[in-house]
């Protein structure tokens, strides 16, 4: 069986994630300690027993989700008694989950990933003043329809000229998650107009997302510049397992290209639907989501009903999986 390891992005975080795994397994515990040391603070205490509002801050949620994903991956590989390249044919992560994928593939250290994600979270939050940006999910329309809505919603004079806005606003497709599940990102006024346009054009539902900044659109350009400088200082090795980046939705193994794609990902589209299709076309039978939540396993089944997909976030999940894996 060909298998892909996939890693969740922001929104999957919950207080308590990873706590039982750390208590039960020293391999997991070591990962959380490594992340704490890299950041110079007890992020694990916030993850295990902290305040949800503080954990949900982008600067905390991003390294925290990576820590849980990497801890679950390391425990799984230890139980399987196999290296990553024998356990998986591909790795892929949704947005920040791409950093978890890089660690799993052996081309980025845990400490570097934690520091980069803390920087990434801070830079993304600073890129757009609070209240100026927004994101919205559009359900029930295809990509062509949503792209047309985004283009119309962002045009100067389309419902925002009265506010003195002379130039076009940003409204772009940020995430292609699954058939009929597309996210748009940009200026708040344009996103609100996109919601109205989507409703008028037959969307099943359109709603603002509870996020603190408009991720994966051109408004994130300042954050991309910060990450370009930071990533230039990082030792990025060749992956032991091919990575399917968000930007290409095809397998990549060249370190300079992977570094460039991590920067472009800040402003670029998360092509998750296409990534799953690519891995399926390459023979992947099973998608194993490692870390918090079950978002990606659900999306995998929506994208391809013939795909096997499951989530491993606890020691019980991992041991049950290992017991049935040859």
C-alpha positions, -999 to +999 in steps of 0.1 A: +000+000+000+013+035-009+008+060+019+010+097+023+016+115+056-004+148+057-002+175+083-029+200+094-029+238+094-042+265+116-077+260+130-071+224+142-056+236+175-073+228+208-061+231+244-050+197+256-036+185+222-005+164+226-008+162+264-017+126+267+008+116+240+036+135+259+027+118+291+026+083+276+057+084+253+092+097+259+097+102+221+068+126+220+079+143+252+113+150+238+098+168+208+077+191+230+108+198+251+128+206+219+102+231+208+101+247+242+139+251+242+139+265+206+114+292+216+128+299+250+094+294+266+070+267+278+047+265+247+039+230+258+022+243+290+000+266+269-008+237+246-016+212+274-033+234+300-035+270+287-061+295+277-078+288+243-076+325+233-039+326+238-033+293+220-053+306+191-030+335+185-012+329+152+022+331+168+013+303+192-010+281+171+016+277+143+045+262+162+021+243+185+004+225+157+038+216+142+049+202+176+019+179+179+023+167+143+060+160+146+055+142+179+028+120+165+050+112+135+081+103+155+060+080+178+045+063+148+078+057+131+093+043+163+063+020+167+066+009+131+103+005+134+107+022+100+123+054+087+100+079+071+109+070+035+098+034+042+066+044+059+054+070+034+057+077-003+049+114+000+044+141+027+023+172+024+010+199+048-019+224+046-004+259+049+017+259+081+015+221+080+040+222+052+067+229+079+056+197+097+060+179+064+095+193+059+105+180+094+089+146+087+108+144+055+141+151+073+150+183+055+142+208+084+151+205+121+124+207+148+140+237+164+143+256+131+107+248+123+095+261+156+115+294+153+104+299+117+068+293+126+069+318+155+084+343+131+059+334+104+030+339+128+042+373+140+050+385+104+016+374+091-002+392+119+018+424+114+013+424+076-022+438+078-037+460+106-063+442+126-098+447+111-086+455+076-085+420+063-107+389+063-112+354+049-144+336+040-154+301+030-176+296+000-194+263-002-211+248-031-195+266-060-168+256-084-134+273-088-143+292-119-174+307-102-155+317-071-126+332-091-151+353-110-168+364-078-134+374-063-125+394-093-158+413-092-157+418-054-123+435-056-130+459-084-128+496-075-162+511-072-179+478-066-197+488-034-168+506-017-162+538-037-184+556-012-157+549+014-132+568-007-116+537-021-102+546-055-081+515-062-091+479-065-093+459-032-077+426-028-100+396-030-083+363-040-088+326-038-066+315-008-075+278-004-088+252-028-096+227-001-120+203-018-147+203-044-172+229-034-150+242-005-130+273-015-117+301+007-112+337-003-089+362+014-082+400+012-096+433+023-126+430+046-149+451+024-141+430-007-146+397+012-179+408+026-190+417-010-178+383-022-201+367+004-231+386-009-222+377-045-217+341-037-251+339-021-267+355-051-250+330-074-262+299-057-236+291-030-249+267-004-233+288+023-207+316+026-193+329+058-165+349+074-138+327+091-126+334+126-091+344+116-069+373+127-054+381+093-061+376+055-037+347+049-026+334+015-032+365-005-011+394-018-016+414+014+008+390+030+037+403+009+055+420+039+054+386+057+068+369+026+098+392+026+105+385+063+103+347+057+126+350+026+153+366+048+148+340+075+148+310+053+179+321+036+197+316+069+183+281+074+201+248+065+175+230+044+185+195+033+172+172+006+140+155+017+141+117+023+105+116+012+091+137-017+072+168-005+041+180-023+041+217-017+009+239-016+022+260-045+029+233-070+005+204-060+033+182-075+062+164-058+094+184-052+127+172-039+151+200-048+161+220-016+164+255-033+130+250-049+115+239-016+129+270+001+115+293-026+081+276-024+079+281+014+083+319+007+058+320-021+033+300+000+028+330+022+010+350-005+000+320-027-029+296-030-031+264-010-039+239-037-049+211-014-075+195-037-050+193-065-023+180-041-045+150-031-054+143-067-017+143-076-008+119-048-037+096-058-026+096-094+009+086-082-006+055-066-013+067-030-040+045-014-040+059+021-037+094+036-026+094+072-032+127+090-007+132+119-014+157+146-044+176+159-079+172+145-094+154+115-098+182+089-075+167+063-087+132+065-122+145+059-111+166+029-092+136+014-124+116+014-144+145-002-118+149-029-116+112-037-142+089-022-120+059-031-092+071-009-086+056+026-080+084+051-075+084+089-062+106+117-036+097+142-032+121+171-031+100+203-010+070+214-042+048+212-047+059+175-011+052+167-010+018+184-042+007+167-029+017+133+005+000+139-014-032+149-031-034+115-001-022+094+022-046+076 
